[in-house]
Amino acid sequence: MRFLLLLAASSLFAAPDLTKLRIYDLAAAGQSATLADLPRLREAQKDKVFTAEMPNPVFRLSDLAFLGAERKEKLDLYLPNGAARSDRPAVVFIHGGGFTGGDKAEYRSASVSADLARAGYVVVSCNYVLGTKTAPGVWPQNIADSRAAVRWVRGHAKELGVNPERIAVAGGSAGGYLALMVGLSDDKTGPGGDPQASVSAKVAAVIDLYGVVNFSKHGKGDVPGVPAAEQAAYLPENQCDRADPPVLILHGTADTTVDIQQSKDLAVALAKAKVDHELIIVTGAPHTFDLHPKGAGWTRTASRWPADGPGTLHESKSDQADLMAPVLDFLARTIGK
């Protein structure tokens, strides 16, 4: 049984099939590259004809440093095919793994990143400090690392061809929690905030894929490593206020890892704070899906809170489980395309 569990875990976080995901690595295997190498590496692809095996690829530059020189955690940069632009919107994706494992290049992260890059977004998939509940230096450093990825994108907006005011953050499971904390809590005074930071970590939208919201539910216990007096500040549902960016929540009814009630509770908290949000429930979808989950369709509840006037509620549904259309619709509405 232990062997089967280890095998399942290794399969979940195994390196994805790049051909299937149509990801073309700009740097050859074993070749280190920096952001300064990006123009040269992109120029080398300009006249290349991509075959039917990898039509319309996205380009990836892996293992870029974004934290201090002493840190081993890196990020992967995904770029759309086609002509360069100076004002593309960007998305920072944060992987899951129970806060103790996972990787920026595992299948879900690579799949979501490639899908969004192919739709025209510049995407960054980042790592962050990992550790058990009792490991020192994990909380709130994991939140700080996630904020640092947003700061890196904004700080390098010119080199990346990104509009620094059009950045979203997204994440799955544990990464969903971190994305919510980046988007909902203050980037200077909130958990993992930096009052001395010269570059903002604020975002214009948040996508939460089945993220942990309240650690006291579904057997999660307290937020790991956080003193009792500070627990409330680490719960995204306590961080909601009128100034928050729009939030998209995705959750499956067959999730046995993170109770779907957590996402419903988050939607209630966002509604109380009058924050624009959408809750998409995918019938039959399990935990850990990308934008193409298995399921029997989805239902979407969208709440809007205009600056003046009452809030509005819109409901829609699809008999297909695929989430590309509603996710791209949300991003187009919040950060453009």
C-alpha positions in Angstrom: 0.0 0.0 0.0 2.8 2.4 0.9 4.4 1.7 -2.5 1.1 2.5 -4.3 0.7 5.8 -2.4 4.3 6.8 -3.3 3.7 5.8 -6.9 0.5 7.9 -7.0 2.3 10.9 -5.5 5.2 10.6 -7.9 2.8 10.4 -10.8 0.9 13.5 -9.7 4.0 15.7 -9.5 5.9 14.0 -12.4 7.3 16.2 -15.2 4.5 16.7 -17.8 4.7 15.6 -21.4 5.7 18.9 -23.0 4.6 17.7 -26.5 1.1 17.0 -25.2 0.9 20.4 -23.6 2.6 22.1 -26.6 5.3 23.7 -24.4 8.6 24.5 -26.2 11.5 25.2 -23.8 13.5 28.1 -25.0 16.7 26.9 -23.3 18.0 23.4 -24.0 18.0 20.8 -21.3 20.9 21.5 -18.9 21.4 25.0 -20.2 21.0 27.8 -17.7 19.4 31.0 -18.8 18.4 34.3 -17.3 15.8 36.9 -18.2 18.5 38.8 -20.0 18.8 35.9 -22.4 15.1 36.1 -23.4 15.4 38.4 -26.4 18.1 36.2 -27.9 16.2 33.0 -27.2 13.0 34.4 -28.7 14.8 35.7 -31.8 16.1 32.2 -32.4 12.5 30.9 -32.7 11.3 33.6 -35.0 11.7 31.8 -38.3 11.2 28.3 -37.0 8.4 26.2 -38.4 6.6 24.2 -35.8 5.3 20.8 -37.0 1.9 19.3 -36.6 3.3 17.5 -33.5 3.4 20.8 -31.7 1.1 23.4 -33.4 0.8 26.8 -31.8 3.3 26.2 -29.0 3.9 28.3 -26.0 7.4 29.1 -25.0 8.9 28.5 -21.6 12.0 29.8 -19.8 12.5 27.7 -16.7 14.2 28.1 -13.3 14.5 31.9 -13.2 15.6 33.4 -9.8 13.1 35.7 -8.2 14.1 35.5 -4.5 17.3 36.1 -2.7 20.6 34.5 -4.0 20.5 32.0 -1.1 17.1 30.7 -2.1 16.7 27.5 -4.2 13.1 28.2 -5.2 12.7 29.4 -8.8 9.9 30.3 -11.3 9.0 29.3 -14.8 8.0 31.9 -17.4 5.5 31.1 -20.2 5.1 33.3 -23.2 2.6 33.3 -26.0 3.6 32.5 -29.6 3.3 35.3 -32.1 4.3 38.9 -32.3 5.7 40.6 -29.2 3.6 43.1 -27.3 4.4 45.7 -24.6 1.1 45.6 -22.8 0.0 41.9 -22.3 -1.9 41.0 -19.1 -0.1 38.5 -16.9 -1.0 35.7 -14.5 1.0 34.3 -11.6 0.2 30.6 -10.9 0.9 29.0 -7.5 1.1 25.2 -7.3 -0.5 23.0 -4.7 0.8 20.1 -2.6 -0.5 20.5 0.9 2.1 23.2 1.7 4.7 20.5 2.0 5.2 19.3 -1.6 4.4 20.1 -5.2 6.4 22.0 -7.9 5.9 24.8 -10.3 6.4 22.4 -13.3 4.0 19.6 -12.2 1.3 18.7 -14.7 -1.5 20.9 -13.4 0.7 24.0 -13.1 2.2 23.4 -16.6 -1.2 22.7 -18.1 -2.9 25.8 -16.7 0.1 28.0 -17.5 0.3 26.7 -21.1 -3.4 27.1 -21.6 -3.4 30.7 -20.4 -0.2 31.6 -22.3 -1.8 30.2 -25.5 -4.7 32.5 -24.9 -2.3 35.4 -25.0 -1.3 35.9 -21.3 2.2 36.1 -20.0 2.3 33.5 -17.2 4.7 32.8 -14.3 4.5 29.6 -12.3 6.4 29.9 -9.1 7.8 27.8 -6.3 7.7 28.8 -2.6 9.2 27.5 0.6 7.8 24.1 1.6 7.6 22.5 5.0 5.7 20.6 7.6 3.4 22.1 10.2 6.3 22.3 12.7 9.1 23.4 10.3 10.4 26.8 11.2 10.5 29.6 8.5 7.6 28.2 6.5 4.7 30.5 7.6 4.3 33.3 6.5 7.3 32.9 4.2 5.2 30.9 1.7 2.8 33.8 1.4 5.8 36.3 1.1 7.3 34.1 -1.6 4.0 34.2 -3.6 3.9 38.0 -3.3 7.5 38.1 -4.4 6.5 36.4 -7.7 3.9 39.1 -8.4 6.5 41.8 -7.5 9.0 40.1 -9.9 6.5 40.3 -12.8 5.7 43.9 -12.1 9.3 44.9 -11.6 10.2 43.3 -14.9 7.1 44.4 -16.8 9.1 46.1 -19.6 11.3 43.1 -20.3 8.3 40.8 -20.2 6.0 43.0 -22.3 3.5 43.2 -19.5 1.1 45.9 -18.4 2.0 46.2 -14.6 -1.6 47.2 -13.8 -3.0 44.0 -15.4 -1.7 41.2 -13.2 -3.8 38.3 -11.8 -2.9 35.6 -9.3 -4.1 32.0 -9.5 -3.5 28.8 -7.6 -4.7 25.3 -6.9 -5.4 23.7 -3.5 -2.6 25.0 -1.2 -1.8 27.3 -4.0 -5.4 28.5 -4.1 -5.0 29.5 -0.5 -1.8 31.4 -1.2 -3.4 33.1 -4.2 -6.3 34.3 -2.0 -3.9 35.6 0.6 -1.9 37.5 -2.0 -5.1 39.0 -3.5 -7.2 39.7 -0.4 -4.7 40.6 2.4 -2.6 43.8 2.3 0.7 43.4 0.6 2.5 45.5 3.1 0.8 44.8 6.5 -0.9 41.4 5.9 0.7 38.0 6.6 3.8 37.8 4.5 3.6 41.4 3.6 6.6 43.7 3.2 6.2 47.3 4.4 9.6 48.2 2.9 8.9 46.8 -0.6 9.3 49.4 -3.4 7.3 47.3 -5.8 3.6 46.5 -5.2 2.3 42.9 -4.9 -1.3 44.0 -5.5 -3.2 42.2 -8.2 -6.3 43.0 -10.3 -7.9 39.5 -10.1 -7.7 36.2 -8.2 -8.5 32.7 -9.4 -8.9 30.1 -6.6 -9.0 26.4 -7.7 -10.4 24.4 -4.7 -8.2 26.3 -2.3 -8.1 25.8 1.5 -10.1 28.7 3.0 -10.7 27.8 6.7 -8.2 25.4 8.2 -10.5 24.5 11.0 -12.8 22.6 8.6 -12.5 19.2 7.1 -9.9 18.1 9.6 -7.3 20.8 8.6 -6.9 22.2 12.1 -5.1 25.5 12.7 -3.1 27.3 10.2 0.3 25.6 10.5 3.0 27.3 12.7 0.9 30.4 13.4 0.3 31.6 17.0 -3.3 31.4 18.3 -3.7 35.2 18.5 -2.8 35.5 14.8 -4.9 32.7 13.4 -7.8 34.8 12.2 -5.5 37.0 10.0 -4.4 33.9 8.1 -8.0 32.9 7.0 -8.9 34.3 3.6 -12.6 34.6 4.5 -11.5 37.1 7.2 -9.6 39.2 4.7 -12.5 40.2 2.5 -13.2 43.9 2.1 -14.7 46.2 -0.5 -11.3 47.1 -2.0 -10.5 43.5 -3.0 -10.1 42.5 -6.6 -12.7 40.2 -8.3 -12.4 36.5 -7.4 -13.2 33.4 -9.4 -13.7 30.2 -7.4 -13.6 26.8 -9.0 -14.5 23.6 -7.1 -15.7 20.1 -7.8 -18.5 18.2 -6.1 -16.4 15.0 -5.8 -13.5 16.7 -4.0 -12.7 14.6 -0.9 -9.5 16.6 0.0 -10.9 20.1 0.5 -14.5 20.3 1.4 -16.5 22.3 -1.2 -18.2 24.1 1.7 -15.0 26.0 2.1 -15.5 27.6 -1.3 -19.1 28.3 -0.6 -18.2 30.0 2.7 -15.7 32.1 0.8 -18.4 33.2 -1.6 -20.6 34.2 1.3 -17.7 36.2 2.9 -17.0 38.0 -0.4 -20.7 38.8 -0.8 -20.9 40.3 2.6 -17.9 42.5 1.7 -19.5 43.4 -1.6 -16.6 42.0 -3.7 -17.3 40.9 -7.3 -16.9 37.2 -7.5 -17.9 34.0 -9.4 -18.4 30.5 -7.9 -18.2 27.7 -10.5 -19.2 24.3 -9.2 -18.1 21.4 -11.4 -20.4 18.4 -11.1 -18.4 15.2 -10.4 -15.0 16.8 -10.5 -12.4 15.6 -8.0 -9.6 17.5 -6.3 -6.5 18.6 -8.3 -7.9 19.4 -11.8 -6.6 21.8 -14.4 -8.9 23.8 -16.8 -10.1 20.6 -18.4 -11.6 18.6 -15.5 -13.6 15.4 -15.7 -17.2 16.0 -14.8 -20.7 16.3 -16.0 -20.9 20.1 -16.4 -20.8 23.2 -14.3 -23.0 25.8 -12.7 -21.8 29.4 -12.3 -23.1 32.0 -9.9 -21.7 35.5 -10.6 -22.2 38.4 -8.1 -21.4 41.9 -9.1 -21.3 45.0 -6.8 -21.3 48.2 -8.8 -19.9 51.4 -7.1 -23.4 52.7 -6.9 -26.6 50.7 -6.7 -27.5 47.3 -5.5 -25.6 44.1 -6.3 -26.7 41.8 -9.0 -26.7 38.0 -9.3 -26.4 36.0 -12.5 -26.6 32.2 -12.9 -25.5 30.1 -15.8 -24.6 26.5 -16.6 -22.9 24.3 -19.0 -23.4 20.6 -19.8 -19.6 20.4 -20.5 -17.1 20.4 -17.6 -14.3 22.2 -19.5 -13.5 25.5 -17.8 -11.5 27.3 -20.5 -14.4 29.5 -21.6 -15.5 30.8 -18.2 -11.9 31.3 -17.0 -10.9 33.3 -20.1 -14.2 35.3 -19.8 -13.3 36.2 -16.2 -9.7 37.2 -17.1 -10.9 39.2 -20.1 -13.3 41.1 -17.9 -10.8 41.8 -15.1 -7.4 42.2 -16.7 -8.1 42.2 -20.4 -6.6 40.1 -23.1 
